[in-house]
Amino acid sequence: MRWLYGLYDWTMAQATRPYALWTLALVSFVESSIFPIPPDVLLIPMVLAARHRAWLIAGVCTVASVLGGFLGYAIGALLFETLGQPILELYGYLDKFADFQARYNEWGAWIVFGAGLTPFPYKVITIASGVTLLDPVTFGIASVLARGLRFFAVAALLWWFGEPIRLFIERNLGWLTVLFFVFLFGGFLVLRLL
């Protein structure tokens, strides 16, 4: 378990480097469309290492995540016609997809908002929103609200509680890591079951 504490110390050191915000932005961007690891793995240590920059860190994370969400939307919108639609036609599911699309778009803002707040893989929703051609303005507003609320809430809690939270994490790093991966893989399992 020493390696885990070594990794934690390394991550905390990286969080104070001059390029840390760019790294966070990149991870936040690609997580919203293709990458499986959420930006919280960088957001949390960055805020703990530099509490005075908590709002800037949360803002960068939010903006990059929303922009990455639009990449996921584009992937869904542009690749569906070339790959997805012919497959649905081949198996006779194109009519059922139209029904799914109508229901998804009816509740789309809430689906995007809910997924943006939770550990559920956000990239699934960004791509699905593109596939169903959810109104981009609705998608954008729901994404900004959800991702902003999530990342600013994390930053606010870490800013407010600061050192006690850091000490709690350092004392309980082992089981917190296990819990993180349970939530991460649980989100993928839920996705597979849907």
N, C-alpha and C positions, 0 to 999 in steps of 0.2 A: 504494500500500500504506500510505500515511500515514493514510488514513481508518481502517484497521484498528487502528492504534496509538492513534488518537484515541478510537475506540470502546472499546478496552481501558482506556484511562485513565479514560474516563467511567464504565465499569462498575465499575472499582475504587473510584472516588469514591462511586458510588451504594451500594456494599457497606458503607460506613461510616455511612450516613444512618440516622436513627432509625426510619424505616419499612421498612428493608431486610428485616427478618425477615418482616414482613407481605407484602411483595412476593414473597419466596421461598415463603412458605406458599401464596399464591395461585397462583403458577406451578406449584408441586409438586402442588397439588390438581387444577388443570385439566389438567395433563399426563397424569395417570393416567386421564382419561376422554375428553378431546376435543382437547387442545392438542398440536401436533406437536413442540415444542421441549422437550428434557429440562431438569430443574431444575439440572443440573450447570453450565449457563452462568451461573447466579447463585451456586450453592453454592461453586464453586471460587474465584471472586474474593472472595467474602465471607469464606471461611476465610483466604485469603491476606492480606486486609486487616485481619482481626481474629482472629489465631490463638488468642488467649485465650478466644474464644467458639466454638471449633470444635465442641465437643460440643453446645452449645445449637443451633447452626446445623444440624448433622446431625440432631438430634432434631426440630426444627421441620420440616425437609424430610421426614423419615420419617413423622411423624404426619400431615402434610398430604397426603402422597402416598398413604398407606393410606386415609385418609378419601375422597380423590378416587377411589381404586380402587373403593370401595363405590358411589360415584356411577356409575362405569362399569358395575359389576355391575347396578345398578338399571336403567340404560339398556338393557342386554341383556335383563334379566328382564321389564321392563315393555313394551318396544317389540316384542319378538319375537312376542308373541301377536297384536298388532294389525297388524304389518307383515310380519314374517318368516314366520310360520306360513302365512298365506294364500298367499304366493308359493310356498313349498315344496309346498303342496297342489296349487296350479295346475299345477306342473311335475311332480308325482308323485314328489317327493323326500322327502316326510315320513317314510317308512319308513327311508330312508338316513340321515336326520338323527337318528333315534332310535338307530341303531347308532353314529353319530359321538358322540352325547351320552354313551352308555354308555362308550365308550372314553375320551373326554375326562375324564369324571368318575372313571374308574379311575386315571388318571395326573394328575388335576387339581392336586394339591398340588405335584407336581414341575414341572408346566408353569408354574404361577404362580410358583414359586420361581425356576426358571430364567429366565423372562422378567423377573422383578423385579431380577435381578442384571445382566442384559446390556443392550446398547443397543437390543435388539429393542423396538419400540413397545409399552410396557406396557399402553396403553389397549386394544389389540386383545385381550389376554388378560383384562382386567377385564370387557370387554363379552362376550367369549365365555364367561366363567365365569357371567355372568348368564343368557345365552341357554341354556346347558346346565343351569342351576340347580345348579351345583356347591355343595356344602354351604358355607354362608356362614362357618361357624367355620373350616373347612379353608382356605377362601379367605383369611380374615382372618389366621390364624396364618402361612400361607405368605407373605402379603404383608408382614406385620410383619418376619418373619425376613429375607426377601430384600431389601426396601427398606432396612431398618435396616442390614444387613450392607453393602450397596452404599454408602450415604451415609456411614456411620460409617467405612468403610474409606478412602473418599476423604478425609474430614476428618482421619483419623489420619495418612495419608501426608503430607497438606499440613501438618498440625501438626508432624509429626516432622521433615520436611525443610525446611519453611518457606521461608526466604529463597533458598536455592539453587534450589528449585523455581520460585519466583517469577522469579528471574533467567533460568532456563532457558526458561520460558514467554515472557518478554519478548524474549529473543534469537531464539526460534524461532516466534514468533506466527503467521507466515504459513503455514508448512507444518503447524503444529498445527491451525490453522483448517481447512485443506483436509482434513486427516485426520479432524477432527470431522465435517465434512459428508459425507465418504465413508462413515463409520460410520452417520450419520443416514440418508442416502439408501439405503445398503446394507440397513438394517433394513426400510425401506419396500419395497425391491425384493424382499427375501426374502419379505416378507408377500404381495406381489402374486403371486409364483411358487407360494406354497403353495396 
